[in-house]
Amino acid sequence: MKTIKAIIYLTVLLLIISTLATLKLEAASDGLDQYGFPFTFYDSFSGKCDNCYENFGFKPLNFLVDILFVFCLAFVIVMVKIKFYRKKLS
C-alpha cells in the first residue's frame, strides 16, 4: 500500500512540475496559452482575430495520455528506488 501511495503522490507532483515547467503563456499579446507535457491538453486563445485558432479548450484524451506518461515515469522511479533500497539492506 505504501508503494501505491508513493506512485500516486509522485505522479501528481511530476504532473504539476512538468506542466508548470513547459507551459506557454502568450495570450496577453494576441497569442495562445498552452498547458501540458508531452501533449498539450489545454489551449486558450486570446486575441482580436476571429477563427485564427479554432482548436482550443480542454482535450481530455491528451490529458489522460499525459497522466499515463507521468504515471509510468513515477512507477519506474519508485521501483528503481525500492530495488536499490532493498539491495542496500542486504
Summary of the structure (lengths in Angstrom):
residues: 90
radius of gyration: 18.0
end to end distance: 22.3
largest distance: 65.7
contacts: 215
relative contact order: 0.16
helix: 60%
strand: 13%
